[in-house]
Amino acid sequence: LFTHLKNSYEYIIIDSAPLSTSTDTLLLEHYADNIIFICQKNNTKKSDIEKLNTLIEESKLNNVSIIFNTIQNIE
């Protein structure tokens, strides 16, 4: 499927289940050029970030970016 899609599209975006509830991200990782985690204030647990850090340190995830969503400016 991914080989076919790469021949037809420049970008393929896959919305996967949260890392803490599924292993989908780990299964799809070798198809991805980049992985983006969306973290939401008061929703993403510190343990989820710690798990992500562990996976990166163990080289189970590569090219990882994090977007912090719902953060207000402090004035």
N, C-alpha and C positions, 0 to 999 in steps of 0.2 A: 504494500500500500504506500509506504513512504517513498520508495523508489519511483513509483508512478507519479505521486504528487510532486516530488522534486523536479520531475521532467516538465510538469505543467505550471508550477507556481514558483515565484521567486522567494516568497515567505510562506511558511506554514506555522500557524499558531495553534498550540494544543492547550486547552484549559483542563488541567488535571486536578484531581482531588487534593485536599491539603495533605502535606507530608505526614502529619501525625495520624491520619486516618487511613492511609492507603500506601501501598508500595508502587503505585502506578508511576510516580516520578522516577523511581529507580529503574523500572522496567523500560521507560521511554527515554532515559538519559542518553543512551548510545545513539539515538536517532537525532538528538538535538544539537544544534550548534551553540545555543545559549539557553540558560534557564533563568527565568525571572520569578522571584518569590514576591508576592504582594503581602505585606504585613500591615494589619490594621490596628491602630491604637485601641487599647482596651479589649481587644479580641484575640490577637496573636499572643500566645503564651511564651514566656521566657524559655521554657523547656523546648519549645519548637525551634527557637533560634539556636539554642545549645545543640539540639539534634542536627540542625543544618550545619553548624560549625564542625561537628564531629564527622559528618559525611564528607565535607570538603577536605578536612585534614586527612581522612582515610582515602582520599582520591576516588571516592564513589560518585561524586558530583564535580563537574568541571564547568568553567565559564559561568559562574553564578552571579547574579545581580539581585539586589533587594530594593524594592520600592516600599517606602513607608507611607501609608495612606491615612488620611484623616488626622493629620497633625496640624494644630493651629500655631500661628506665629506667636511668639512670646514678645511682648512689648514692655 
